[in-house]
């Protein structure tokens, strides 16, 4: 999946309604906690490998580092573990189980052989929307509001989990210091505000 076509249909909010400020503060606070011997705290080893591959397909390495090179999975796992509420965690874990099932992976077998080509096919099929109607249908499922008494069906939980993987991965990617400061416009001490100028004069997206 080409990054541009993937990002064209992606909303940057997360299903668990985490604000951008909270997300940025969280990444800054936990960045130094991650070591080279990192192990996932919320996801299992198999789950983390699958989630990492899904995000890497959406954000591959091109002229800029990819999600895998930036180890975005570490931030995603930390957010799921420390910022998601228990109920949201349960929904995500159930939805992720459905994803693994559709990839023919057994969550009880940590060292299941992962077919990375199959994951790419899966991502293209479920996130490579051919038209606005498909995108709208997916977003409707992913953004379904659930009350405490609701018992969501598989399609809702599947869409919510996939949406959250995608959204958390993209948020973590663009909040990464190297992307924010080296590949996007970055000015920690901004000057005069110009609210109406041609897009071509901006030159790039701004991280700060």
Residue pairs with C-beta under 8 A, 6 or more apart in sequence:
1 57
1 58
1 120
1 123
1 124
1 127
1 128
3 58
3 59
3 60
3 62
5 128
6 58
6 59
6 127
6 128
7 58
7 170
9 127
9 129
9 135
10 58
10 166
10 167
10 170
11 139
11 167
12 167
12 170
12 171
12 174
13 167
14 23
14 164
14 167
14 168
14 171
15 88
15 142
15 143
15 160
15 163
15 164
15 167
16 83
16 84
16 85
16 88
16 164
18 79
18 83
20 171
22 83
23 79
23 83
23 171
23 175
24 175
26 78
26 79
26 82
26 83
27 75
27 172
27 175
27 176
30 75
30 78
30 82
31 177
34 71
34 74
38 71
38 74
39 45
40 47
40 48
40 73
40 77
41 77
41 78
41 81
42 77
42 78
42 80
42 81
42 89
43 51
43 77
43 80
43 96
44 107
44 110
45 110
45 111
46 100
46 105
46 107
46 109
46 110
46 111
46 112
46 114
47 96
47 100
47 107
48 73
48 77
49 114
50 96
50 99
50 100
50 103
50 105
50 114
50 119
51 73
51 76
51 77
51 96
51 165
51 169
52 67
52 68
52 72
52 73
53 68
53 114
53 116
53 119
54 119
54 122
54 123
54 162
54 165
54 166
54 169
55 67
55 68
55 72
55 73
55 76
55 165
55 166
55 169
55 173
56 66
56 67
56 68
57 119
57 120
57 123
58 67
58 123
58 127
58 166
58 169
58 170
59 66
59 67
59 72
59 169
59 170
59 173
60 66
60 67
61 68
61 69
64 179
64 183
65 178
65 179
67 73
67 169
67 172
67 173
70 173
70 176
70 178
70 179
72 169
72 172
72 173
72 176
75 168
75 172
75 175
75 176
76 165
76 168
76 169
76 172
79 168
79 172
80 89
80 92
80 168
84 92
87 148
91 146
91 152
91 157
91 160
91 161
92 160
92 161
92 164
94 157
94 161
95 157
95 158
95 159
95 160
95 161
95 162
95 164
96 161
96 165
97 107
98 154
98 157
98 158
98 161
99 122
99 158
99 161
99 162
100 106
100 107
102 122
102 158
103 115
103 118
103 119
103 122
104 118
105 112
105 114
106 112
126 138
126 162
127 138
127 162
127 166
129 135
129 138
138 159
138 163
139 163
141 155
141 156
141 158
141 159
141 160
142 159
142 160
142 162
142 163
143 163
144 152
144 156
144 159
144 160
146 152
146 156
152 160
173 179
174 180
174 184
174 207
175 207
179 207
180 186
180 207
180 208
181 207
183 204
184 204
184 205
184 206
184 207
185 202
185 203
185 204
185 205
185 206
185 207
186 206
186 207
186 208
187 206
187 208
188 208
